[in-house]
Amino acid sequence: MKRGEEYTDRYGYEDEKGNEEEEPKASPMSQSFYSWLQAVVPVMIVVILGFTFLGRLTPVDGDSMYPTLHSGDLMLVQRIGYTPKQGDVVVLTKEFDQVTGPIVKRVVAVGGQRVEIDYGESVIYVDGQPLEEDYINGPMEQKFWQTTRTLTVPEGELFVVGDNRNVSNDSRNPSLGTVDARYVLGRATLVIFPLHRLRGIL
């Protein structure tokens, strides 16, 4: 050992070239996670703001809209700039019987239209024309609460029914009857969860 080297070792000095400690480097995994956050966070902010001002997420509770919607589906509901139209699936809030939360139904008729329900033929007529409804869950059978068969929908109101006609508590029940359009929270446009059911709502 040379004298200079002995002096360096004895007093703990480090060789400038060989013994400097390298600065710790971020692992590839942490770098990847950070990049993912940078990409995802702005998207999440936009989505949250969109839901807040343009729409809302609403779960389906029950089978009254089966097979179009399943209990547990999570829907995106359009709120801003929406006017209910015949054939739309809507979310509304109007307490009746034991129902207190939001309900999901299909608009069969709007203000001024005439509704006639023929349980024998399993057909709903609007202004004398039979509705073509390939989305309903089987033929209709009149239940004891479904007593409304014929009416003209008042202006500004809606006649709503479920696609699963034989279990749906809807405008055929006088306790609900026609619904003021102001009770409508919005139009159900998209099932977003579960992912295997991701689809538009028709």
Backbone bond lengths (Angstrom), bond angles and torsions (degrees), N, CA, C in turn:
res aa  C-N    CA-C-N  psi(-1)  N-CA   C-N-CA  omega(-1)  CA-C   N-CA-C  phi
1 M - - - 1.460 - - 1.525 108.65 -
2 K 1.321 114.92 135.34 1.452 119.40 178.09 1.507 109.99 -78.76
3 R 1.349 114.08 159.65 1.447 118.95 -175.90 1.515 112.48 -61.37
4 G 1.350 116.72 -39.79 1.458 120.05 179.97 1.505 111.98 -64.79
5 E 1.352 115.28 -37.35 1.450 119.20 -179.66 1.521 110.83 -68.31
6 E 1.368 116.66 -40.09 1.462 121.40 178.75 1.520 110.56 -61.94
7 Y 1.316 117.61 -41.21 1.462 121.20 179.99 1.529 110.38 -63.51
8 T 1.366 115.35 -41.94 1.468 119.12 -179.36 1.514 111.41 -64.26
9 D 1.349 116.58 -43.94 1.462 119.95 -178.18 1.508 111.66 -66.49
10 R 1.339 116.81 -40.35 1.454 121.55 -174.70 1.522 111.24 -64.41
11 Y 1.330 117.82 -38.13 1.458 120.75 -175.72 1.533 113.69 -101.33
12 G 1.308 114.99 8.37 1.456 118.87 171.11 1.506 116.23 78.13
13 Y 1.340 116.08 15.25 1.459 116.98 176.82 1.516 109.43 -75.38
14 E 1.370 115.97 151.50 1.458 119.98 -178.36 1.509 110.50 -105.72
15 D 1.299 114.77 145.94 1.453 120.28 175.06 1.529 108.61 -69.01
16 E 1.322 118.01 130.63 1.456 121.44 -172.52 1.521 112.66 -63.79
17 K 1.323 117.56 -29.95 1.457 119.94 -174.51 1.524 112.14 -91.89
18 G 1.333 116.83 -39.89 1.454 118.23 -167.85 1.498 116.05 -100.84
19 N 1.368 119.43 -23.91 1.456 119.13 -169.23 1.521 114.89 -116.78
20 E 1.337 117.38 9.67 1.454 118.46 178.49 1.525 109.70 -68.88
21 E 1.343 116.87 138.44 1.451 120.59 177.79 1.527 109.44 -78.04
22 E 1.319 115.59 132.91 1.462 119.91 178.92 1.522 110.12 -79.31
23 E 1.345 115.34 144.47 1.460 119.41 176.95 1.526 109.62 -67.21
24 P 1.350 117.93 138.98 1.464 120.21 -179.69 1.520 111.38 -63.61
25 K 1.307 114.98 137.75 1.457 120.46 179.52 1.519 109.65 -105.23
26 A 1.332 115.99 145.28 1.456 120.76 178.68 1.525 109.83 -66.66
27 S 1.307 116.36 139.42 1.458 120.73 -179.97 1.524 109.16 -70.12
28 P 1.337 117.35 154.58 1.472 120.12 177.67 1.526 111.88 -56.63
29 M 1.342 117.14 -33.75 1.460 120.31 -178.56 1.522 111.44 -66.89
30 S 1.347 116.92 -44.12 1.456 119.93 179.91 1.525 111.10 -67.45
31 Q 1.337 116.66 -36.57 1.461 119.76 176.66 1.529 110.98 -64.01
32 S 1.325 115.68 -40.83 1.456 120.35 179.26 1.527 110.91 -65.24
33 F 1.331 116.95 -41.26 1.461 121.07 179.78 1.525 110.65 -64.52
34 Y 1.335 116.54 -41.07 1.459 120.78 179.59 1.526 110.39 -64.37
35 S 1.323 116.70 -41.68 1.465 120.23 178.01 1.520 111.20 -64.26
36 W 1.344 115.66 -38.49 1.467 120.53 178.13 1.520 110.65 -62.95
37 L 1.351 116.68 -42.93 1.462 120.23 179.01 1.526 110.98 -62.09
38 Q 1.342 115.73 -43.07 1.460 119.47 179.81 1.529 111.42 -59.62
39 A 1.332 116.92 -34.43 1.454 120.47 -178.87 1.528 112.22 -80.62
40 V 1.333 116.62 -38.09 1.464 120.81 -171.68 1.523 112.94 -82.53
41 V 1.340 117.94 -39.64 1.463 120.59 -174.25 1.533 112.46 -57.69
42 P 1.338 119.64 -47.49 1.479 117.82 178.51 1.523 112.50 -60.89
43 V 1.336 116.33 -37.57 1.471 119.39 178.83 1.518 110.29 -63.98
44 M 1.336 117.12 -43.27 1.459 121.17 179.69 1.527 110.97 -61.82
45 I 1.329 116.70 -39.55 1.461 120.42 179.20 1.529 110.43 -63.12
46 V 1.336 116.09 -43.90 1.461 120.22 179.33 1.528 110.74 -63.29
47 V 1.338 116.41 -43.42 1.468 120.53 -179.63 1.522 110.94 -62.93
48 I 1.343 116.85 -44.99 1.461 120.85 -179.64 1.525 110.91 -62.44
49 L 1.323 116.68 -44.25 1.462 119.95 178.14 1.523 110.89 -63.62
50 G 1.341 116.00 -38.14 1.457 119.89 178.68 1.508 111.60 -63.39
51 F 1.348 116.43 -44.75 1.456 119.93 178.18 1.525 111.15 -63.60
52 T 1.332 116.41 -36.36 1.463 120.44 -177.12 1.519 111.93 -67.83
53 F 1.347 116.44 -42.92 1.460 119.32 -172.33 1.531 114.00 -103.34
54 L 1.334 117.84 -24.14 1.453 119.99 -175.67 1.516 113.49 -111.39
55 G 1.306 119.25 -26.72 1.450 121.30 -175.53 1.515 111.48 -159.41
56 R 1.325 115.16 -171.79 1.452 120.80 179.51 1.519 108.44 -150.78
57 L 1.321 115.68 160.37 1.454 121.60 174.65 1.522 107.92 -99.98
58 T 1.323 116.53 131.06 1.458 121.54 -177.41 1.521 109.85 -134.82
59 P 1.332 118.27 130.13 1.467 120.25 176.82 1.526 111.01 -83.50
60 V 1.321 115.45 154.15 1.460 121.75 174.90 1.520 107.83 -92.82
61 D 1.329 115.57 128.36 1.459 120.84 179.96 1.523 108.78 -121.10
62 G 1.325 116.74 105.04 1.460 120.54 -179.73 1.514 112.97 109.90
63 D 1.335 115.35 176.96 1.469 121.42 -173.00 1.528 113.72 -112.42
64 S 1.332 117.99 17.34 1.466 119.07 -175.37 1.529 113.07 -68.78
65 M 1.353 117.64 -17.40 1.467 120.10 179.41 1.528 112.43 -109.31
66 Y 1.325 116.94 10.65 1.470 120.67 177.54 1.533 109.54 -67.39
67 P 1.323 120.75 139.68 1.460 128.93 8.55 1.528 114.72 -92.39
68 T 1.349 117.76 -1.06 1.470 118.91 -179.90 1.513 110.85 -60.96
69 L 1.331 116.75 -44.89 1.454 122.77 179.42 1.520 109.10 -128.53
70 H 1.330 115.23 143.78 1.458 121.30 178.31 1.524 109.61 -107.29
71 S 1.309 116.31 148.86 1.461 119.87 175.88 1.527 109.15 -59.07
72 G 1.331 116.70 129.69 1.458 121.59 -177.36 1.515 113.97 99.80
73 D 1.338 117.73 -13.66 1.471 119.64 175.17 1.528 109.56 -60.71
74 L 1.327 116.05 144.74 1.464 121.46 174.23 1.522 107.73 -109.08
75 M 1.344 116.26 122.39 1.461 121.13 -173.63 1.528 111.37 -110.39
76 L 1.317 114.82 150.06 1.462 121.47 168.27 1.522 107.14 -93.97
77 V 1.336 115.79 125.66 1.465 121.25 -175.52 1.523 109.59 -114.33
78 Q 1.338 116.33 123.06 1.462 122.35 177.76 1.519 109.45 -78.38
79 R 1.331 116.12 129.04 1.467 120.17 -177.98 1.521 112.84 -113.11
80 I 1.346 116.59 -54.04 1.457 120.98 -172.47 1.525 111.19 -72.71
81 G 1.320 115.88 133.92 1.460 120.61 174.30 1.511 114.15 71.34
82 Y 1.338 117.68 24.44 1.465 119.72 -177.75 1.528 111.15 -107.75
83 T 1.340 115.86 133.64 1.465 122.54 172.57 1.520 108.18 -120.39
84 P 1.341 118.50 123.45 1.468 120.66 -176.78 1.525 112.69 -58.37
85 K 1.343 114.64 138.00 1.463 121.51 178.68 1.524 109.51 -130.75
86 Q 1.308 115.38 156.94 1.459 121.30 178.07 1.527 109.86 -58.70
87 G 1.323 116.14 131.89 1.461 121.50 179.03 1.511 114.14 96.91
88 D 1.336 117.93 -16.20 1.466 120.86 -179.87 1.527 111.20 -72.56
89 V 1.330 115.45 147.94 1.462 121.61 169.96 1.521 106.90 -94.39
90 V 1.332 116.70 122.55 1.462 120.77 -173.52 1.522 111.15 -123.83
91 V 1.326 114.32 157.74 1.464 122.18 172.52 1.523 106.46 -109.56
92 L 1.336 116.64 129.57 1.454 119.63 -178.47 1.526 110.07 -139.17
93 T 1.310 115.12 161.49 1.469 120.54 176.02 1.520 108.81 -126.02
94 K 1.322 115.05 114.74 1.465 121.09 173.54 1.522 106.45 -153.66
95 E 1.306 116.11 116.16 1.458 119.43 -177.41 1.526 110.82 -72.66
96 F 1.337 115.56 133.24 1.462 121.40 174.25 1.526 107.98 -158.24
97 D 1.308 115.59 150.81 1.464 121.03 -175.97 1.530 109.19 47.70
98 Q 1.338 116.48 -123.34 1.464 120.52 179.27 1.526 112.56 -98.58
99 V 1.326 117.63 8.36 1.467 122.09 -175.77 1.523 109.47 -90.44
100 T 1.339 116.20 126.75 1.469 120.15 -178.92 1.526 113.16 -125.75
101 G 1.322 117.70 -24.88 1.467 120.19 -175.83 1.514 112.09 -96.58
102 P 1.336 117.49 -175.75 1.466 121.67 178.02 1.526 110.84 -60.74
103 I 1.320 116.43 142.58 1.454 121.89 175.75 1.522 109.13 -124.54
104 V 1.329 115.32 154.96 1.461 121.84 -178.26 1.522 108.54 -115.98
105 K 1.328 117.02 124.80 1.468 121.92 -179.35 1.529 109.19 -144.12
106 R 1.339 113.77 169.37 1.464 119.80 176.22 1.527 109.28 -104.51
107 V 1.327 116.38 136.64 1.459 121.56 177.63 1.530 108.56 -76.65
108 V 1.334 116.00 116.06 1.459 121.28 178.84 1.529 110.54 -91.67
109 A 1.328 116.31 -36.55 1.469 119.79 -178.81 1.518 109.46 -151.47
110 V 1.333 115.65 152.25 1.464 122.12 178.30 1.523 109.03 -114.75
111 G 1.328 115.59 178.93 1.458 120.85 -175.12 1.522 114.06 -51.27
112 G 1.332 115.74 131.38 1.461 121.53 177.67 1.516 113.66 94.66
113 Q 1.333 118.72 -13.70 1.456 120.60 -178.36 1.530 111.12 -88.67
114 R 1.316 115.21 148.67 1.455 122.85 -178.99 1.532 109.89 -98.10
115 V 1.330 116.61 127.40 1.464 122.19 -179.04 1.524 109.27 -110.94
116 E 1.334 116.25 132.22 1.456 122.64 173.55 1.530 107.92 -133.08
117 I 1.325 116.33 129.01 1.462 121.30 -176.90 1.527 108.77 -112.51
118 D 1.327 115.73 121.19 1.458 121.94 178.69 1.529 107.73 -110.87
119 Y 1.331 116.19 100.71 1.460 119.58 -178.92 1.527 111.85 -72.17
120 G 1.325 116.65 -27.97 1.462 119.45 178.22 1.520 111.74 -62.77
121 E 1.340 116.65 -41.72 1.461 121.08 178.52 1.525 112.44 -92.61
122 S 1.339 116.53 -6.65 1.464 122.32 -176.81 1.525 110.96 58.01
123 V 1.338 114.62 47.76 1.463 120.36 -176.87 1.519 109.28 -134.43
124 I 1.343 115.96 141.72 1.459 122.14 169.47 1.529 107.62 -106.86
125 Y 1.341 115.08 126.80 1.462 120.55 176.97 1.524 109.03 -102.91
126 V 1.319 116.09 136.05 1.457 122.26 174.39 1.520 107.54 -122.78
127 D 1.339 114.96 119.69 1.465 121.34 -175.60 1.531 110.63 53.58
128 G 1.330 115.27 38.20 1.460 120.81 175.85 1.512 115.44 83.45
129 Q 1.341 117.78 -5.33 1.454 121.33 -178.40 1.535 110.43 -105.19
130 P 1.345 118.11 131.17 1.460 119.92 179.00 1.529 110.76 -70.21
131 L 1.319 116.09 137.41 1.463 119.76 176.24 1.521 109.78 -75.88
132 E 1.323 116.03 137.44 1.465 120.96 173.50 1.519 107.09 -92.28
133 E 1.310 116.14 108.36 1.454 120.88 -170.70 1.531 111.10 -127.33
134 D 1.311 115.78 80.67 1.461 119.40 178.85 1.525 111.92 -78.60
135 Y 1.338 116.93 -0.83 1.463 120.91 -177.97 1.524 112.93 -94.64
136 I 1.340 119.55 -8.59 1.460 119.26 -175.58 1.524 110.79 -77.20
137 N 1.346 114.61 158.36 1.459 121.02 -176.42 1.536 110.17 -96.47
138 G 1.320 116.07 74.39 1.447 120.73 174.90 1.515 114.03 86.82
139 P 1.336 117.28 170.72 1.471 122.76 -179.46 1.523 112.07 -61.76
140 M 1.342 115.83 150.46 1.460 120.99 179.04 1.518 110.97 -78.61
141 E 1.314 114.72 140.00 1.460 121.91 170.10 1.526 106.55 -127.57
142 Q 1.316 116.45 123.69 1.465 119.35 -174.89 1.527 111.33 -68.32
143 K 1.342 115.08 127.27 1.459 121.73 176.59 1.532 109.39 -97.98
144 F 1.320 115.62 165.82 1.466 119.23 -172.80 1.522 112.63 -63.24
145 W 1.353 117.19 -26.62 1.471 118.87 -178.64 1.529 111.92 -88.17
146 Q 1.325 117.29 -7.17 1.466 121.13 -176.34 1.527 108.99 -96.97
147 T 1.312 116.97 72.02 1.460 120.91 -172.03 1.523 114.04 -95.21
148 T 1.328 117.71 -17.78 1.473 120.15 179.86 1.523 109.24 -78.24
149 R 1.309 116.46 124.66 1.469 121.10 -177.94 1.531 112.77 -120.32
150 T 1.334 117.14 -29.20 1.461 120.54 -176.67 1.521 109.60 -144.17
151 L 1.333 116.12 131.87 1.478 119.35 174.65 1.515 109.54 -168.84
152 T 1.331 114.79 162.95 1.463 121.67 170.50 1.520 107.17 -105.77
153 V 1.330 116.17 126.52 1.461 120.88 -175.92 1.527 109.56 -71.01
154 P 1.347 118.42 125.82 1.471 120.55 177.94 1.531 111.16 -62.26
155 E 1.315 116.18 152.78 1.461 121.04 177.78 1.535 109.79 -59.24
156 G 1.316 115.48 139.33 1.456 120.84 179.11 1.515 113.92 81.12
157 E 1.354 117.17 4.61 1.452 120.61 -179.72 1.527 111.16 -123.20
158 L 1.334 115.67 170.44 1.459 122.11 -175.05 1.520 109.68 -132.78
159 F 1.332 115.82 147.12 1.463 121.29 170.54 1.524 105.94 -105.55
160 V 1.341 116.57 117.74 1.471 120.97 -173.30 1.525 109.93 -121.26
161 V 1.329 115.48 143.20 1.462 121.22 177.28 1.523 108.92 -139.36
162 G 1.336 116.10 163.44 1.453 121.05 174.88 1.516 110.95 -92.03
163 D 1.321 117.06 153.38 1.465 120.41 178.45 1.529 111.45 -70.42
164 N 1.321 117.37 -25.24 1.459 121.81 175.61 1.531 106.96 -93.26
165 R 1.324 115.27 76.54 1.459 122.30 -165.96 1.530 114.12 -56.45
166 N 1.326 117.33 -30.73 1.463 119.81 -172.38 1.531 113.49 -83.03
167 V 1.323 118.00 -6.66 1.471 119.77 175.81 1.527 111.78 -124.08
168 S 1.325 116.73 -5.56 1.467 120.37 -173.34 1.521 112.01 -80.81
169 N 1.327 115.49 128.48 1.460 122.44 172.96 1.526 106.28 -95.96
170 D 1.330 117.54 108.11 1.464 120.53 -168.52 1.528 110.71 -145.12
171 S 1.328 117.37 -153.79 1.466 120.92 -174.72 1.520 113.54 -65.07
172 R 1.322 118.12 -12.20 1.466 120.38 174.86 1.530 110.80 -72.48
173 N 1.323 116.11 -15.45 1.467 121.88 174.62 1.528 107.94 -92.50
174 P 1.319 118.62 118.67 1.477 120.24 -179.51 1.520 113.50 -57.63
175 S 1.330 118.42 -21.33 1.475 120.20 177.64 1.524 111.06 -63.16
176 L 1.329 116.37 -30.10 1.464 120.30 174.34 1.519 109.34 -98.15
177 G 1.325 115.76 -53.87 1.460 120.39 -179.75 1.521 112.30 62.24
178 T 1.323 116.06 -157.83 1.458 119.29 175.36 1.527 108.81 -70.44
179 V 1.313 115.56 151.70 1.460 121.35 -172.73 1.521 110.07 -115.37
180 D 1.311 116.34 129.10 1.467 120.87 174.20 1.531 108.26 -59.26
181 A 1.329 115.82 130.86 1.466 120.53 -177.21 1.522 112.29 -59.25
182 R 1.323 117.50 -19.56 1.465 120.22 179.63 1.520 112.40 -72.25
183 Y 1.344 117.19 -13.50 1.458 120.32 175.64 1.532 112.07 -80.00
184 V 1.324 116.69 -11.55 1.465 120.52 -176.52 1.526 110.48 -76.47
185 L 1.325 115.83 124.56 1.466 121.09 178.10 1.519 111.62 -81.04
186 G 1.323 116.96 -27.30 1.453 119.55 -179.66 1.515 111.68 160.33
187 R 1.316 115.13 -179.66 1.463 122.63 -179.26 1.524 109.56 -99.08
188 A 1.326 115.92 130.78 1.463 120.70 175.87 1.525 108.54 -75.20
189 T 1.334 116.96 119.15 1.468 120.14 -172.73 1.517 114.07 -111.24
190 L 1.342 116.86 -27.45 1.463 119.14 -169.79 1.519 110.90 -154.00
191 V 1.334 116.53 133.78 1.464 121.06 167.85 1.525 106.81 -87.42
192 I 1.332 116.78 121.13 1.463 119.14 -177.76 1.523 112.96 -109.33
193 F 1.334 117.29 -11.67 1.458 120.92 178.10 1.519 108.22 -153.90
194 P 1.352 117.78 141.22 1.460 128.53 -0.20 1.526 111.57 -67.67
195 L 1.317 115.42 156.53 1.460 120.69 -171.18 1.522 112.61 -61.90
196 H 1.338 117.69 -31.41 1.464 118.04 -178.77 1.529 112.12 -71.26
197 R 1.346 116.75 -10.35 1.459 120.83 176.14 1.530 112.66 -108.49
198 L 1.323 116.63 15.83 1.464 121.06 179.02 1.529 109.69 -59.31
199 R 1.344 116.13 117.07 1.468 119.71 -177.40 1.532 110.30 -170.15
200 G 1.321 114.88 162.13 1.448 119.71 173.11 1.516 110.55 -76.88
201 I 1.326 116.74 154.97 1.470 122.36 -178.68 1.522 108.38 -103.77
202 L 1.319 115.99 119.92 1.465 121.46 -178.77 1.515 110.36 -112.29
